[in-house]
């Protein structure tokens, strides 16, 4: 991450920091330490969550844009874009509108594409399965459990995925 991007971060959790409990944030957040709990953008539009290499979140995460260089043990919901770097790891289901994965990244869970048309109109997001049918997404924060999320069908089957 460039120095300019760090200056635009509203919230920073430094290396060596350990936070237990759910975090609700606005704007952007940069995590370089350990968070045990869900990390959710209060206002998803325009929000950004960056998980640095070596950082670890044990809980679900939700934001408009999510950039993963570290590890998330929980479900990930990116209402716009999720970028997973080569060092990025997700142990849980991944819900996204746009997905970018670098070679070496790992996802252990289901991949589910959110319907971008519904998101653009500001409506309730729906999961779109491989069959093209919409499934309602679960309410509240993403589950910290890496298990199957409500909603059924997925773009890719269960199991480990390595780009």
N, C-alpha and C positions, 0 to 999 in steps of 0.2 A: 504494500500500500504506500502510495507516495505521501510525502510530507503535507502537500496541499489537501489531500483527502482527509488526513488525520485532523487538520485544523477545522474541517467542517463537521466533525463528529460532535454531537450534543452530549453523549455519555460515553465514558471510557472506564472499563474495568481492567485494571492493570495486571501485569504478570505477577504471580504470587498471591493475588487476591482470591479469596474463597467466599462466595456468597451463597447462603442457603435461604431459599424462599423464592416465590414467583416475582418476576420483574415485569412491570408495564412501563414502556417508554414511548416518547414522542420524538419524531425526527430520526436521528441516526444513533446507533450504538456500536461501539467497538469493544469486543470481548477478547482479552488476552489471558485471562485467568480461568478459574473454575466457577461455574454456576450450577447449583443443585436446585432446580426448579424450572418452571416454564418462563420463557422470555417472549413477550408479546408486545407488538406495537399497538399502543392505545388507538391511534388513528393510523390505519394501515396505509392510506394513500400517501405516497411519497416517502414512506419510511424505509430505512435501510439498516440491516443487521450484518455486521462483519465479524466472523469468528476467525481469529488469527491462528496461524500454525502453532500447535502446542496447546491451544486453548481447548476447553472441554465444557460442554453443556449437557447436564444430565436432566433432561426435560424436553418438552416440546417447544418449538419456536414458530413464530408467525410474524411476517412483515411483508411489505410490498416487494422489496429486493433483499435477497439473502446471499451473502458471499461466504463460502465455507473453505477455509484453509485448515481448520481444526476438526474436532469431532463433536457430533451431536448424537446423544443417545436418547432418541425420542422422535416423534413425528415432526416433519418440517412442512410448513405451508407458506409458499411464496406466491402472493397474489399477482405479482408481475413476473419477476425473474429470479431464478436460483442459479448461482454459479458455483460449481464444485471444483476446486483446484486439485492438482495431483495428490496433495497431502490431505485432502478433505475426506472425511468419513461420516456416513450417516447410518445409524443403526435404528431404523424405524421407517415408516412410510413417508413418501415424498410427494406432496401435492404442489403443483406448479402450473403457471400459465406458459412460461418459456423456460427451457432447461438447457444449461451449458455445462458440459462435463469434460474435464481434461483427462487424458490418459493417466491411469494410476489411481484415480479417485475410486472410492468404494461406497456402494449403497447396499445395505442388507435390509430389504423391505420391498414394499410395493410402490410402483410409480403410477401416479394418477394425475392426468392433465385436467386443470380447472378450465371451465368454459370461458374464454376471454371475452366473448360477446356479452355475457351476463355481467362480468366484472366491469366492462366499459360503461354499461348502463347503470352501474351502482346497485344492482340487485344482489340477492343472496347468491353466493358462488355455488356452482354445482360441479361435481366431479363428472368427467366424461370418461367412460370406459372404452376398452378396445372395440366394443361393438357399436360405439357412437352414441349409446343411450346415456342420458344424464341421470346421475344418482345424487340425492341430497347429501351435503356434507354434514358431519356432526357439528353440533353447536359448541361454543365455549373454546377454551384453549386446546391446542393440539395435545393429544395424549402423550405422556412421558413414556408409556409402554411402547415397545417396538413392535407390538403385535398388529394384527390386521385391523385397519380402521373401518368404521362404518361406511357403507357405500358400495361394497361388492367389487365390481369389475375393475380391471386395471389395464394400463397400457402394456405392462410387462408382467410376467408371472412373478410369483414369490421367489425368494431365495437371494443368494448373494449375487450382486452385479459388480463387475469391475470393468471400468472403461479402458 
